[in-house]
Amino acid sequence: MSIQIYILSKLMEEDNYPYKLKKELSDPIPFDKIGDLTESKLYYHFESLSKQGLIQQVEVIKEENRPDKQVYAITEKGREILPKKIYELFEKANKLAEVIVGLMFLRYVEKSHIILILEKKLESLHSKQLQLKDIYSHIRVEDTVQEMVDFADGYISDTIINEITWLENLIAKLKKRDIYES
């Protein structure tokens, strides 16, 4: 879904072709390598978005000794669906890392709605944190495995605390900044 949000968002800015978007994605930070985005995956998503009627081919650029460049534009349906895809990305995400692409295109959604989604996730994490503390306080195991139980408890607790910290940080930034307004 993140790749499709990226494509739709970039096409909101200007008509474009797949290879150029992949190149933009890799400069200056190689997000294509980090996210294992190959050209074939990118073309697959262009094809999928086209079949859904969210984008359409508007031009073919022919250059000598080069493959044709198929230029795409976002459709009206694509403009309507993009915010829904961004909201869905935030709602389905289990970790903040899964919404990074969505963060780059918050200008296409209502910031207040994103904040509500993130606050629900934060509340859920706090609840999970309390549940885990309760569970680990009642676990009784043999001394031979206690060290591994303690390790698991520490790892899971630290992971949740880290996620809570970053979520709180993001929510605070979104609440104080106006640059993400639609």
C-alpha positions as CSV (number, residue, x, y, z in Angstrom):
1,M,0.0,0.0,0.0
2,S,2.9,2.4,0.7
3,I,4.1,2.2,-2.8
4,Q,0.7,3.0,-4.2
5,I,0.4,6.0,-1.8
6,Y,3.8,7.2,-3.0
7,I,2.8,6.8,-6.7
8,L,-0.6,8.5,-6.3
9,S,0.9,11.3,-4.2
10,K,3.6,12.0,-6.7
11,L,1.1,12.0,-9.5
12,M,-0.9,14.6,-7.6
13,E,2.1,16.9,-8.0
14,E,2.7,16.2,-11.7
15,D,2.3,13.7,-14.4
16,N,5.2,11.2,-14.3
17,Y,6.6,7.9,-15.5
18,P,7.6,4.9,-13.4
19,Y,11.4,5.0,-14.0
20,K,11.6,8.7,-13.0
21,L,9.7,8.0,-9.7
22,K,12.0,5.2,-8.9
23,K,15.0,7.4,-9.5
24,E,13.5,10.2,-7.3
25,L,12.9,7.6,-4.6
26,S,16.6,6.7,-4.5
27,D,18.0,10.2,-4.3
28,P,19.4,11.4,-1.9
29,I,18.4,8.5,0.4
30,P,18.1,5.1,-1.3
31,F,14.6,4.3,-0.1
32,D,14.2,2.0,-3.0
33,K,17.0,-0.2,-1.7
34,I,15.9,0.1,2.0
35,G,12.3,-0.9,1.0
36,D,13.5,-3.5,-1.6
37,L,11.6,-1.6,-4.3
38,T,12.5,-3.1,-7.7
39,E,11.5,-1.7,-11.1
40,S,9.2,-4.7,-11.6
41,K,7.4,-4.0,-8.3
42,L,7.0,-0.4,-9.2
43,Y,5.6,-1.3,-12.7
44,Y,3.3,-3.8,-11.1
45,H,1.8,-1.1,-8.8
46,F,1.4,1.3,-11.7
47,E,-0.5,-1.5,-13.6
48,S,-2.6,-2.2,-10.5
49,L,-3.5,1.4,-10.0
50,S,-4.3,1.8,-13.7
51,K,-6.6,-1.3,-13.5
52,Q,-8.4,0.3,-10.5
53,G,-8.9,3.4,-12.5
54,L,-6.9,5.5,-10.1
55,I,-4.3,6.5,-12.7
56,Q,-4.2,6.6,-16.5
57,Q,-1.6,6.8,-19.2
58,V,-1.7,10.2,-20.8
59,E,1.4,10.2,-23.0
60,V,4.1,8.0,-24.5
61,I,7.5,9.7,-24.9
62,K,9.6,8.1,-27.6
63,E,13.3,8.6,-27.7
64,E,15.8,7.1,-30.1
65,N,17.7,4.1,-28.7
66,R,15.7,4.2,-25.5
67,P,12.6,2.4,-24.3
68,D,9.3,4.3,-24.6
69,K,8.3,6.3,-21.4
70,Q,4.7,5.9,-20.5
71,V,3.6,9.0,-18.7
72,Y,0.7,8.7,-16.2
73,A,-1.7,11.1,-14.5
74,I,-3.9,10.6,-11.5
75,T,-7.6,10.4,-12.2
76,E,-10.4,12.0,-10.3
77,K,-11.1,8.7,-8.7
78,G,-7.4,8.5,-7.7
79,R,-7.7,11.9,-6.1
80,E,-10.6,10.8,-4.0
81,I,-9.0,7.4,-3.0
82,L,-5.6,8.8,-2.0
83,P,-6.7,10.2,1.4
84,K,-8.6,7.0,2.1
85,K,-5.5,4.9,1.4
86,I,-3.4,7.2,3.7
87,Y,-5.9,6.8,6.5
88,E,-6.0,3.1,6.0
89,L,-2.2,2.9,6.1
90,F,-2.2,4.6,9.5
91,E,-5.1,2.5,10.8
92,K,-3.6,-0.8,9.8
93,A,0.0,-0.1,10.8
94,N,1.3,-2.0,13.8
95,K,4.5,0.0,14.1
96,L,5.3,3.6,13.4
97,A,7.9,2.5,10.8
98,E,5.0,1.3,8.6
99,V,3.6,4.8,8.1
100,I,6.7,6.7,7.1
101,V,5.5,7.1,3.5
102,G,2.2,8.3,4.7
103,L,4.0,11.0,6.8
104,M,5.5,12.4,3.7
105,F,2.1,13.1,2.2
106,L,0.0,14.3,5.1
107,R,-0.9,17.4,3.0
108,Y,-3.5,15.2,1.3
109,V,-5.4,14.3,4.5
110,E,-6.9,16.0,7.5
111,K,-4.2,16.2,10.1
112,S,-6.8,16.0,13.0
113,H,-7.9,12.7,11.7
114,I,-4.4,11.3,11.6
115,I,-3.8,12.6,15.2
116,L,-6.9,10.7,16.4
117,I,-5.7,7.5,14.7
118,L,-2.3,7.9,16.3
119,E,-3.8,8.7,19.8
120,K,-5.8,5.5,19.6
121,K,-2.7,3.6,18.8
122,L,-0.9,5.3,21.7
123,E,-3.7,4.4,24.1
124,S,-3.6,0.8,22.8
125,L,0.2,0.6,23.5
126,H,-0.2,1.9,27.0
127,S,-2.9,-0.7,27.6
128,K,-0.6,-3.4,26.2
129,Q,2.2,-2.2,28.3
130,L,0.1,-2.6,31.5
131,Q,-1.1,-6.0,30.4
132,L,2.4,-7.3,29.8
133,K,3.6,-6.0,33.2
134,D,0.7,-7.9,34.8
135,I,1.5,-11.1,32.9
136,Y,5.2,-11.0,33.7
137,S,4.5,-10.3,37.3
138,H,2.5,-13.6,37.5
139,I,4.8,-15.9,35.5
140,R,6.5,-18.5,37.6
141,V,9.0,-20.6,35.8
142,E,11.9,-22.8,36.7
143,D,15.2,-21.1,37.5
144,T,16.7,-22.5,34.3
145,V,14.4,-20.5,32.0
146,Q,13.9,-17.4,34.2
147,E,16.8,-15.7,32.5
148,M,15.1,-16.1,29.1
149,V,11.8,-14.9,30.5
150,D,13.5,-11.8,31.9
151,F,15.2,-11.3,28.5
152,A,11.9,-11.5,26.7
153,D,10.2,-9.2,29.2
154,G,12.9,-6.6,28.8
155,Y,13.0,-6.8,25.0
156,I,9.2,-6.5,24.6
157,S,8.9,-3.8,27.3
158,D,11.7,-1.7,25.7
159,T,10.2,-2.1,22.3
160,I,6.8,-0.8,23.5
161,I,8.4,2.0,25.4
162,N,10.3,3.0,22.3
163,E,7.2,3.0,20.1
164,I,5.3,5.0,22.7
165,T,8.1,7.6,22.9
166,W,8.2,8.0,19.1
167,L,4.4,8.1,18.8
168,E,4.1,10.8,21.5
169,N,6.8,12.8,19.7
170,L,5.0,12.5,16.4
171,I,1.6,13.5,17.9
172,A,3.2,16.5,19.6
173,K,4.8,17.6,16.3
174,L,1.6,17.2,14.4
175,K,-0.4,19.2,17.0
176,K,2.0,22.2,16.9
177,R,2.8,22.5,13.2
178,D,0.5,23.9,10.6
179,I,2.6,22.9,7.6
180,Y,0.7,19.6,7.2
181,E,-2.7,21.2,6.8
182,S,-4.7,20.2,3.8
